[in-house]
Amino acid sequence: MLRVAVVGSGPSGVYTAQALLNQSLVPEVRVHVLDRLPTPYGLVRYGVAPDHEKIKSLQNSLRAVLEDERVTFVGHVQIGGADGVPPARLAELYHAVVYCVGAAADRPLAVPGEELPGSCSATRFVSWYSAHPDSAPDDFALRARSAVVIGVGNVAVDVARILARGADELRATDVPRAALGALAGSQVREVHIVGRRGPSQGRFTTKELRELGALPGARILVDPAELARDPAYAAPDGLPLPAVVRRNLEVLRGWAVRGGPAPSGAVYDRSGAAHGPYGVPYGPSEAAYGPSGAAHDPSGVPYGPSGAVSDGGRRIRLRFFLRPVELLERGGRVAGVRFARTVPDGAGGVQDTGTYEDIEAQLVLRAVGYRGVELPGLPFDPVRGTVPHAAGRVLRDGVPSPGEYVAGWIKRGPTGVIGSNRSCAKETVASLIEDAPLLARRPAADDPLAVLRAWGQRPVEWDGWLSIERAEEALGRSLGRGPVKIPDWSGLLAAARGEER
């Protein structure tokens, strides 16, 4: 019998377990799927937006794997770190260990002012409304009038959609109570999604993009002039473009025709003179909406004292060819973002034009990508943010390390969609099965869970997870809703033990 530990119960971890079950060369395989959290499913539970029920239903297929009699879910087990089990000791318990620990860190902007209150990563915002137990309580400056989301991928679109969606629409989801209450009181009326390159380089899917246009009470604004700067935008029909790019450009073209110009900040030329988006001069010290705080939409629609636009709705502005260079401060908090205007450089990148634009924002969320985090005891490439490997085999000093493997983002970097993890897992499992005759000769524990408990871990097994599910269903019923996530460690662990709170 081959005993394998898979570290991580998100899609890459579960697909790895599934590939081990489906292979036929080694007839007897037992898999323990370990996770730091007492809950399974990784980013499907804690990264998919709550209003994306179809994607969240992927949990059903992951569940089928975790409920297989050859698989054991082992939650609330820390691998690595001061309180965790070192990889070298974990290797003593199994014939092989596959690390599927994802890319837990977000990429910084690396610009002045990024540390200001009111500025944070989209990852942190997603964790908050997804009830991740590591997420600290926060209202995310939802009293802001204007929010800027930096990045043009699906995560950026997700957080912008949540900011623009009414709380009543989210009440049917599993958003935790505190987050739902904060979103219900949100004063955000203007959401800017900003990318440094053009629309053809956007990483969002067409489905995500179209969902913005389906939001009740939200108006989408796109500047035709910004779209026209992208060479792909005016490309003839015969020019080969990826299908998703062509579809995205068509969606944006439709919004640009209906919505009109989108600029909303002060524009600065090389000399430092400031001009509004229609050539109206600003004073040299004036930022996007003027130092007095009086705010007007560029089309002339005034904001009320609370920041609400006069039609009572929300506006989502998609902006392109703007590179963030500084977060602006007022009263000790973020007050806006200064962008450098860019243009295509003819080689697939962009270059600065020497002009700048400020966009007012009391909330700034960066969504510019993820990075893998070093797991103490495993080799790590700090440049790529991945574990060095050859077809999934962990490399130590360039040589495959017997019994150690990787799959998912920690293997290939944060690229692809959820389904990309399936082929990635299959490649790693193929390497593992090829090594199986040698791996089977290694010692392995008869009862790894007993050893983990002896080492100070307190595993939550599948029955404990089912208890958490029942507790979340009961919480939802008490609130007149469907299941509502428990957002804190103490609540999750109490629920896993069957304790009432």
WOPE-V160879 format. One record per helix or strand of 3 or more residues. SS is the DSSP state (H for helix, E for strand). FROM is the first residue (numbers start at 1). LEN is the number of residues. If there is no record, write none. Layout:
{{SS;FROM;LEN} {SS;FROM;LEN}}
This chain:
{{E;2;6} {H;11;12} {E;29;6} {H;43;4} {H;53;4} {H;58;9} {E;71;5} {H;87;4} {E;96;4} {E;119;3} {H;122;8} {E;146;5} {H;154;11} {H;167;4} {H;177;8} {E;190;5} {H;199;3} {H;206;8} {E;218;5} {H;224;5} {H;243;17} {E;266;3} {E;314;6} {E;322;9} {E;333;12} {E;350;11} {E;363;4} {E;393;4} {E;399;8} {H;409;4} {H;420;20} {H;448;7} {H;462;17} {H;489;8}}
